[in-house]
Amino acid sequence: MVETRYEPFETHLGDPETFADGPPHALFARMREDAPVMWTTAPAWWPEEDQPGFWNVTRAEDVERVSKDPETFSSALGGFTMRAGEVGSIEVQRSVMIGKDGAEHSRMRGTVNKAFTPWRVRDLEDELRARVAELIEAVAGAGRCDLAADLAGPLANATVCGLLGVPEEDREQLNRWTDAFLSSDDEVAGGMSGDEAMLASAQYLAGLMQQRRDQPADDLITALGVATYEGRPMPADEQVGVFSQLFAAGIDSTKGTICNGVLTLLEHPEQLALLREDASLIPGAVEEILRWTPAFTHQRRTATRDVELGGQAIRAGDSVVVWLQSSSRDPRAIDDPDRFDVTRGRKRCPHHAFGGGGRHFCLGAGLARLELTVFFEELLARVDDLRLAGTPERIRSGFVDGFKHVPLTFTPVRHPHVAA
C-alpha cells in the first residue's frame, strides 16, 4: 500500500476548461491503467476548505466500492461535488438528498420513493408520448429547432413539474433555479448563485404547500406536506431539499442525456440507421447512450476513516472523487467500451450514469429510462434527415455534461408510424 500521496502525472481535472470539449476520455483511460486511484493536488485558486486536493477513482470496481460504503465514504462531510461550492455552498449541498447520510437520507428517500413506483412510472407513458409529439409538431413546420431549448428542456421540465405539482405558469422559474444550482457557467446561471436559488425555491415551496393544505392533490408537494417520520412531520429544510433535488437533477440530467444522445447518433450514422430500421432496439440504445455519455461527470465522497483503496492509503477527511464517465468505459466491466453499439442490449451494457449503486443510486432511473425511450421513439418516427445546423454550445462545467444550444435541421415525416 502506498503511504504517501503520489501524483504521477498532471490531470487538471479540477479545472472546468478540461471539459470544454467534452469528457477527457484519453486521460481517464490512462488513469484507469496507470493510476486508478490517483491523488490530484488542488490548484492555487481551489476553495480553502478543500485543500490540499482530492483522490480520483476511475475503475468501475472501485467506483462501486466507494458508492456502496456510505459509512466509510460520506456524502455529507464535504458535499457531493469535486469543489465544495461548485453546486451552492456546502450547507446547500447538505440540504439535498444526495448530500445526506444515514437516517436523514433514508427518511427523505422513503418519502420520495412513492412518486417513482414502477406502476406510477408506467402510467406516465401515454402522457409523455403525447408531450413529445406536441413538442416536435410545434417545430415541424420550420424544419429546424434548438434541441436543448425546444425539445429536451421543455420535456424534462414538464415531466418533473407534473410529478411535483408545479403550476404551468411557474415552470420556467424552475428552469432558472436548476441552472443556478448545477452550473458554474455564468450565462446559464443568469447571475444567480446556488444559495440564492435554494432560498428562492424554499420560499416558493412554502407557498405551494400552504395551498396543498387547503386543496390536497395527487402530487409530491402534497406528499411532502403530510410526510411523517416516527410520528413527526418532515422538517421544513428536508422538504425543500427533496423539492430542490428533484427538479434540479431531474430536469438537467434528462435534458443533457437527450442532447448527448442525439449528437452521439449523428456522429455514428450507421447506429442511427439501425434504430430507424428497427425501433425495438431503442430501449437498449438508451442504455448505451447512458453509458456513453453520463449526464453527471462525477460524485464526491469524504473518507470518514483511514482506508485502503486501489493500493492507496486514503486518510480520514480526504476527498474521494468517483468519475462516472470513466467507470462507464472501463474495459474490465464492459467489452470493447470505446465502441458505441446500440445493439448491446441492457444486460451487456453496465454503466454508472445513475451513480455507482448503493443508497444514492438515482431513484428516478426508471422515469429517466422511460422519458428517453419515448423521446427517441417519437423523434425517429416523426423526423428524417436529422442534421446539425451549427456548432453545439456546451455548458461550462466540470460536474454537468450538457449543452446550452444544439441547433438542428430535419425533414418532418408527414404520416409517422409511432411506436405503441
Secondary structure, 3 states (H helix, E strand, C coil): CECCCCCCCCCCCCCHHHHCCCCCHHHHHHHHHHCCEEEEECCCCCCHHHCCEEEEECCHHHHHHHHCCCCCEECCCCCCCCCCCCCCCHHHHHHCHHHCCHHHHHHHHHHHHHHHCHHHHHCCHHHHHHHHHHHHHHHHCCCEEEHHHHHHHHHHHHHHHHHHCCCHHHHHHHHHHHHHHHCCCHHHHCCCCHHHHHHHHHHHHHHHHHHHHHCCCCCHHHHHHHCEECCEECCHHHHHHHHHHHHHHHHHHHHHHHHHHHHHHHHCHHHHHHHHHCHHHHHHHHHHHHHHCCCECEEEEEECCCEEECCEEECCCCEEEEEHHHHCCCCCCCCCCCCCCCCCCHHHCCCCCCCCCHHHCCCCHHHHHHHHHHHHHHHHHHEEEEEECCCCEECCCCCECCEEECEEEEEECCCCCCCC
